[in-house]
Each structure stands twice: as C-alpha cells, then as structure tokens.
C-alpha cells in the first residue's frame, strides 16, 4: 500500500510499514521505511520538548502556551493567524552564545535565514557581523543602519546594481563566485575608481549529510570555484593580480542542517591546502578563511545538534591541526550561522479550520488538521521533505494522542506543514496549533501562492508584542495587478 508523504500508524501508536512517496518527485520517493524513530507515542501530549522551543516558551497552568510572557491565545486575538512569532530574548541569547563561543573569530549572521530591519539591529547590538546575498537584503541592512564594513556579500549571480551599491557603500567583503563576476567587479571598480575586498568561494567536494537541495559543496552545483581541476587557484591568482581587487582569502560552505564538525574537517583541509599552494606560488600567506554556516537545529525530537560551544571547540581544533600540517600561520577565521540563531527563536501559529479523519487502509487512519496557513508560509516540507513538530497551543488536553497531519489551505496535495505528529484526538475547529523552530526559512521563503497574503512577523518580550513585518493584505497584492488598477481607474 502507498500513502503519499509518510507512514501510517494506528491511534494506539502501532506502526505500519508503508512506502514513502514524496510530493516533490522521484528524487525523494520509493523509500520503504518504518515510522520515523522520533515519532513515538508521548507520555504527556501537552509537554513541550525544550530543545524544540525558544527559551521563554512554556505551558501555563491553564494549558495555554506562552512565549516571551505573551499567551498565544492573546497574541492570536491581537494580530490574527497565521503569524510568525520570534522570541527576542532567545534570539539575542543565541547570538551572544555564538559570539562568545567563537571569541577571536568573526561571526556573520546569515541574513537569508530571516532578515528585517529590526533583526539586523539585534544582530548588530549583539556584536555580530552580517551576511547578505541579494540587493534586497543589502538594502535592508543599510537602511537599518548596519555598518557596511561588517557586511559580507554573497550570491552566484550578483547584479551590477548590487555590486555597485556594495562598492559605493564600502561593504567589508564580496565573496566572488565566478570568473564572470570578477570581470564585472573589476569593470565597476574602474568606473567608480575604487577597489574591492574579495574572498573566493570554493567548492571542496564535501557533500554534507543533508538533502540534495541544500548540500552546497559537492562538485555538480552552481556555487563557487571547483578545487578539482585548478579553477579555485586560477580565480585566486586572478584576484591577487588584479589592480582593483584585494584578495582576503577563501570561503567554503558545505551545506545546511549539519549537526557535527566531520564535514568541516575535510573542507578545512582542502581549503588550507589552497592556502599552501598560493603561498608556494606567491610567497604570501592569505589572511582569512571562512568556513561558512549550515549549523543545524532541532526540528523534531530525533534531532540532536551540537551547541555553539561544542562546535567552536571542534572547529578550532580542526583549523589548528590543518594549519600546523601545512606549516601555515592561523588565518583570521569566520563562520556564518543563521538558522542556528533565529530558527529556534521562532514559531508559526495557526488556527484549525477543518478536522478530517482519513482511512489509509488496513484498519488504519490518520487525522488531517487543516489550518489557515500552508506551503505559502513554509515551503520547506514540500520542497525537500523537511520535518516539523507541532503542539496544541490554546489549551491542554487529556485526550488520547493520535497520529495527525497538519496541512494547509492551498490547492496542492503536497501542501503539508507537519507530516506526522501525535496530537490529542480532541483537536477541534478553532484550536491553535504552534509549530516550533519556524524562525528560519519560513517568512524568508514565503510566497503569495493562490493569492494568499503573507503572515506578519511579531517579536515577543517581557509580555509585549512588537510588529517586525506587518501582515500583507489583499490590497497589497492587488495593487500590483495592472489590469485591476486600470479597471478601477
């Protein structure tokens, strides 16, 4: 029997092995497995697993979940649902943890995970630098008042407009990704009579243990200069000899949602070998090495990410060992956590609109809980089978936990937010569901599919709610439709 998107289980927790057909296509499909090991029948369906939730999250005496001193029922009444909620204290604490653990290194907050003006200011106030990868992200950072010298620019196809803005405002580094980009950058520097500080992004051939769509250091993909075949060295020499470019060093990024330092060991060895080869050819040692980001977080009980302190210890040891092996002085090292800071600080809040038991055969059934959001506000489950957890947030329940699937309102069979979760069997229309670890790559990847306005982002702290991004309206969307505006005129 085949059940789209997951395994079937009985309400008592009995597992039925079934074939997993992922909605994104055959690349994900035809894997017959038992239930995910993390999806076990909970002893207490009302308990919040600490590693999945921000530090101030708790269930109050009456059963309502609160974050930052704000009851989620009150927040839903105030700002509506769906909504993204960020625990400001948690974000700041994680930013400090990373900065302190990597003292002496430079920590760049990866803005692509989630960026708005207020979050840029939080990162600034907590002593982080900022990584951007588009004209829009760069503009947000600059308008937020972020110091340009502490901004790094990424992107595999940077436009003239964003390169020009970066040069004019004096960003601290541009991570060049191709020979074509070097040509464009040199031309723009000539026009502006300036120089650019650059790092060369290289692909190390390390394929992190992650989904194909988010592994970024294997050879057959769009980012960077390949070390194999000498492309990386050619790019480095070209930047070094350019009168308009100042080569700072080498950048490497091996993927996303990585829990340990094993992949970084190989990547560091291969990038530092480039340092040694560059020194042999030029007599100079490069000053900087960036090991990228991709540090993982817990989305389910199965996930066990390392702490910032544990990662710092491992990465320092790796860099010291490889530098010693090549006889190199230790360069200035930087990293780029994004998800690891904002991911656990955020949750998504939804209201249940439909409850539907579905017979999957063999006497088994699954409850489908349709909510007022969906793949437009979190594309990750549909895009690469990302797993999430959920809890009943508006009350406690003494009912039996049953396997449920949280789905959205969109006209797609793959519109799934939480593929499998034990939730109380009495979840009903009007209840609130909270999905933890939603701070990263939810709002930043959100769309207007089916003409759905994007939810607001609010911060909570000390019992107060602060809007970071307001809720979009239908008027916002329709204002872009020339046919409507012409008709109304």
VENHU-V964719 format. One record per pair of residues at least 24 apart in sequence whose C-alpha atoms are under 7 Angstrom apart, sorted by sequence separation. I is the first residue (numbers start at 1). GAP is how many residues later the second one is. If there is no record, write none. Layout:
i:I gap:GAP
i:I gap:GAP
//
This chain:
i:116 gap:24
i:117 gap:24
i:120 gap:24
i:148 gap:24
i:164 gap:24
i:173 gap:24
i:174 gap:24
i:175 gap:24
i:176 gap:24
i:177 gap:24
i:201 gap:24
i:202 gap:24
i:203 gap:24
i:400 gap:24
i:401 gap:24
i:172 gap:25
i:173 gap:25
i:174 gap:25
i:175 gap:25
i:176 gap:25
i:202 gap:25
i:399 gap:25
i:400 gap:25
i:173 gap:26
i:175 gap:26
i:399 gap:26
i:117 gap:27
i:135 gap:27
i:397 gap:27
i:399 gap:27
i:7 gap:28
i:13 gap:28
i:95 gap:28
i:99 gap:29
i:167 gap:29
i:389 gap:29
i:92 gap:30
i:96 gap:30
i:202 gap:30
i:388 gap:30
i:95 gap:31
i:387 gap:31
i:390 gap:31
i:382 gap:32
i:387 gap:32
i:389 gap:32
i:391 gap:32
i:54 gap:33
i:374 gap:33
i:375 gap:33
i:382 gap:33
i:92 gap:34
i:374 gap:34
i:382 gap:34
i:55 gap:35
i:369 gap:35
i:373 gap:35
i:374 gap:35
i:381 gap:35
i:54 gap:36
i:200 gap:36
i:217 gap:36
i:258 gap:36
i:259 gap:36
i:367 gap:36
i:368 gap:36
i:369 gap:36
i:370 gap:36
i:371 gap:36
i:372 gap:36
i:373 gap:36
i:374 gap:36
i:381 gap:36
i:216 gap:37
i:217 gap:37
i:249 gap:37
i:257 gap:37
i:258 gap:37
i:259 gap:37
i:366 gap:37
i:367 gap:37
i:368 gap:37
i:369 gap:37
i:370 gap:37
i:371 gap:37
i:372 gap:37
i:394 gap:37
i:216 gap:38
i:217 gap:38
i:248 gap:38
i:249 gap:38
i:250 gap:38
i:251 gap:38
i:252 gap:38
i:253 gap:38
i:256 gap:38
i:257 gap:38
i:258 gap:38
i:366 gap:38
i:367 gap:38
i:368 gap:38
i:369 gap:38
i:370 gap:38
i:371 gap:38
i:394 gap:38
i:215 gap:39
i:216 gap:39
i:248 gap:39
i:249 gap:39
i:250 gap:39
i:251 gap:39
i:252 gap:39
i:253 gap:39
i:255 gap:39
i:256 gap:39
i:257 gap:39
i:368 gap:39
i:370 gap:39
i:393 gap:39
i:215 gap:40
i:248 gap:40
i:249 gap:40
i:250 gap:40
i:251 gap:40
i:252 gap:40
i:253 gap:40
i:256 gap:40
i:257 gap:40
i:375 gap:40
i:392 gap:40
i:393 gap:40
i:410 gap:40
i:214 gap:41
i:215 gap:41
i:251 gap:41
i:374 gap:41
i:375 gap:41
i:392 gap:41
i:393 gap:41
i:214 gap:42
i:289 gap:42
i:293 gap:42
i:295 gap:42
i:374 gap:42
i:375 gap:42
i:391 gap:42
i:392 gap:42
i:288 gap:43
i:289 gap:43
i:290 gap:43
i:291 gap:43
i:292 gap:43
i:293 gap:43
i:294 gap:43
i:297 gap:43
i:374 gap:43
i:390 gap:43
i:391 gap:43
i:287 gap:44
i:288 gap:44
i:289 gap:44
i:290 gap:44
i:291 gap:44
i:292 gap:44
i:293 gap:44
i:296 gap:44
i:390 gap:44
i:391 gap:44
i:287 gap:45
i:288 gap:45
i:289 gap:45
i:290 gap:45
i:295 gap:45
i:390 gap:45
i:177 gap:46
i:178 gap:46
i:208 gap:46
i:210 gap:46
i:259 gap:46
i:260 gap:46
i:389 gap:46
i:390 gap:46
i:177 gap:47
i:178 gap:47
i:198 gap:47
i:207 gap:47
i:208 gap:47
i:210 gap:47
i:259 gap:47
i:389 gap:47
i:177 gap:48
i:196 gap:48
i:197 gap:48
i:198 gap:48
i:199 gap:48
i:206 gap:48
i:195 gap:49
i:196 gap:49
i:197 gap:49
i:198 gap:49
i:199 gap:49
i:200 gap:49
i:201 gap:49
i:202 gap:49
i:203 gap:49
i:194 gap:50
i:195 gap:50
i:196 gap:50
i:197 gap:50
i:198 gap:50
i:199 gap:50
i:200 gap:50
i:201 gap:50
i:202 gap:50
i:261 gap:50
i:276 gap:50
i:197 gap:51
i:199 gap:51
i:200 gap:51
i:201 gap:51
i:268 gap:51
i:272 gap:51
i:199 gap:52
i:261 gap:53
i:265 gap:53
i:269 gap:53
i:261 gap:54
i:189 gap:55
i:208 gap:55
i:179 gap:56
i:206 gap:57
i:186 gap:58
i:206 gap:61
i:204 gap:63
i:378 gap:64
i:377 gap:65
i:204 gap:66
i:377 gap:66
i:379 gap:66
i:156 gap:67
i:379 gap:67
i:378 gap:68
i:377 gap:69
i:376 gap:70
i:377 gap:70
i:376 gap:71
i:376 gap:72
i:355 gap:73
i:376 gap:73
i:355 gap:74
i:354 gap:75
i:352 gap:76
i:353 gap:76
i:352 gap:77
i:353 gap:77
i:377 gap:77
i:352 gap:78
i:351 gap:79
i:352 gap:79
i:351 gap:80
i:352 gap:80
i:351 gap:81
i:350 gap:82
i:351 gap:82
i:349 gap:83
i:350 gap:83
i:349 gap:84
i:350 gap:84
i:349 gap:85
i:348 gap:86
i:349 gap:86
i:300 gap:87
i:347 gap:87
i:348 gap:87
i:299 gap:88
i:300 gap:88
i:347 gap:88
i:348 gap:88
i:299 gap:89
i:300 gap:89
i:347 gap:89
i:299 gap:90
i:346 gap:90
i:347 gap:90
i:348 gap:90
i:346 gap:91
i:347 gap:91
i:344 gap:92
i:345 gap:92
i:346 gap:92
i:347 gap:92
i:344 gap:93
i:346 gap:93
i:343 gap:94
i:344 gap:94
i:345 gap:94
i:343 gap:95
i:344 gap:95
i:343 gap:96
i:342 gap:97
i:343 gap:97
i:342 gap:98
i:339 gap:101
i:299 gap:138
i:211 gap:173
i:101 gap:207
i:101 gap:208
i:98 gap:210
i:102 gap:210
i:97 gap:211
i:101 gap:211
i:113 gap:225
i:110 gap:226
i:113 gap:226
i:105 gap:227
i:106 gap:227
i:107 gap:227
i:108 gap:227
i:109 gap:227
i:110 gap:227
i:111 gap:227
i:105 gap:228
i:106 gap:228
i:107 gap:228
i:108 gap:228
i:109 gap:228
i:110 gap:228
i:105 gap:229
i:106 gap:229
i:107 gap:229
i:108 gap:229
i:109 gap:229
i:52 gap:246
i:95 gap:246
i:51 gap:247
i:52 gap:247
i:94 gap:247
i:52 gap:248
i:91 gap:250
i:91 gap:251
i:91 gap:254
i:90 gap:255
i:87 gap:258
i:86 gap:259
i:87 gap:259
i:86 gap:260
i:85 gap:261
i:86 gap:261
i:38 gap:262
i:84 gap:262
i:85 gap:262
i:38 gap:263
i:84 gap:263
i:85 gap:263
i:38 gap:264
i:84 gap:264
i:37 gap:265
i:83 gap:265
i:84 gap:265
i:83 gap:266
i:82 gap:267
i:83 gap:267
i:81 gap:268
i:82 gap:268
i:81 gap:269
i:82 gap:269
i:81 gap:270
i:54 gap:290
i:82 gap:290
i:53 gap:291
i:54 gap:291
i:82 gap:291
i:52 gap:292
i:72 gap:321
i:73 gap:321
i:72 gap:322
i:114 gap:326
i:113 gap:327
i:114 gap:327
i:65 gap:328
i:113 gap:328
i:64 gap:329
i:65 gap:329
i:114 gap:329
i:64 gap:330
i:114 gap:330
i:63 gap:331
i:64 gap:331
i:113 gap:331
i:63 gap:332
i:64 gap:332
i:112 gap:332
i:62 gap:333
i:63 gap:333
i:46 gap:350
i:118 gap:350
i:46 gap:351
i:86 gap:353
i:10 gap:354
i:9 gap:355
i:10 gap:355
i:8 gap:356
i:45 gap:356
i:24 gap:358
i:23 gap:359
i:24 gap:359
i:84 gap:371
i:88 gap:371
i:83 gap:372
i:84 gap:372
i:85 gap:372
i:86 gap:372
i:87 gap:372
i:88 gap:372
i:89 gap:372
i:82 gap:373
i:83 gap:373
i:84 gap:373
i:85 gap:373
i:86 gap:373
i:87 gap:373
i:88 gap:373
i:83 gap:374
i:84 gap:374
i:85 gap:374
i:86 gap:374
i:87 gap:374
i:45 gap:378
i:45 gap:379
i:41 gap:381
i:39 gap:382
i:53 gap:383
i:52 gap:384
i:53 gap:384
i:52 gap:385
i:70 gap:390
i:11 gap:391
i:23 gap:391
i:11 gap:392
i:68 gap:392
i:69 gap:392
i:67 gap:393
i:68 gap:393
i:69 gap:393
i:70 gap:393
i:9 gap:394
i:68 gap:394
i:69 gap:394
i:70 gap:394
i:68 gap:395
i:6 gap:413
//
